[in-house]
């Protein structure tokens, strides 16, 4: 096993991308993700890779479109306002079915907001953000180790589904330092994609074209239903298929009367809250979605039969709570507690909210 | 035991090194140590790089312990702008004042220090180059050497001592500390600089058999002073408190 090293989350993503075979990065600096491009600006030339600080986020995402179309493993990253700028390109990439890795180290919004950590880009991440009927696979790490592991997994998912994958992180995960065991390097073959423009393998391929334009109405409808069917396959694989265990973490849910729900950094605080609840005789459990789209609705459908209530905690005014409500489907009450503007809720204040729900007197 | 740092002959300390070497944690602890020993100290937040985990976040906490904090004014305290506090120059010029200067690491973070290099030289300041061999860019001897030369050059500072801070956070073991310390020692020999001290959190120091009489404070390990510190940067939702996440 490789020696553990001490890394920032942003650095861990960068190194994991290189180990996953990514040789192209295009981006533009913005706090609190700039350590990622800074890391790759040094690291990629060491492995004959290409790093470009583009003139803008819009330029960067279109460079990703190009490199991905050619068959390369490619990444871009930004923080909230920069991700907003990239949305048009992400829509094109999804429409043209180009695999690529996107990273959002979320900061406070809306608008310029601030540089503090937030989870207020959930809707943008899981609902597409750009125009048209498309979906982005969204991964939500909660540690520096997972920043690395999910980056490698993300590249694999992107290639398998020919779809953009978004790593939804936040400022704290990007900046905090934790020990990491780096994943093993992947021997990526740039000639493994027969559909790619840059395919130069042994097998003959048809003339390749990567585009999201379908002028004929019937063709575009057929393309949209094709995308829809692909999203259905992804949903099945992440809910009941081979990735169901990857998609969600449950902690002490079997006998839980109250289920706490949170993703990313919040899930770590909630784990502490659950432990403290148990010590106080409150039967609490934790559901932590690790994949935010496709959403692990099946877990909530099952737990709605045994638990009495759900408390969703987010660093936003309440976004993922809507998916929990859709999944629970009115069978049990779903409550919300959030902090916003860059404040990370403490375990004490969440415990207080649990107390109010469990012991209303 | 010779404690080159603790005799206060050079009451100004500048911490330089790569990002994430542990400079801010060390700066907080050193300023608390100085304040305890000399009634007061001043901690200068010169970090223009990092958006979080900066000294200013713990200002209230350390000021309770007679540490004055010089940092950007409150309306830009959470900002992402390279604002340097003007009072810092006065503090560095005042040779009677024990100061600890924390900077943001890496290429960008070190540059502003060049403006202070002459003052630091005039004050005969301690310039500690902090090394954690478990950080990217500091694992191999040749990488340490390259970064050392580069970073000293950027800051226009001449390192007077090396500080060995081998750790991977909460999972640091005795074996890992010992191996990392050996690596830093080897590097220090190659550049002919003394190691001022090594650094360990309280729990690890006890496992090493080194007990400081006070925290933060000095013990001895492997023929070197060992600075035993309290961890101020714990899980980020408990800034400023030593906290066990599972507790």
Interface residues (C-beta under 8 A of the other chain):
Chain A: X3 X4 X5 X6 X7 X8 X11 X15 X31 X32 X35 X38 X39 X114 X115 X116 X117 X171 X172 X175 X176 X177 X178 X179 X265 X268 X269 X272 X275 X342 X344 X345 X346 X347
Chain B: X19 X20 X50 X51 X52 X53 X78 X79 X80 X106 X132 X134 X135 X136 X139 X167 X168 X169 X170 X171 X176 X235 X236 X237 X238 X245 X246
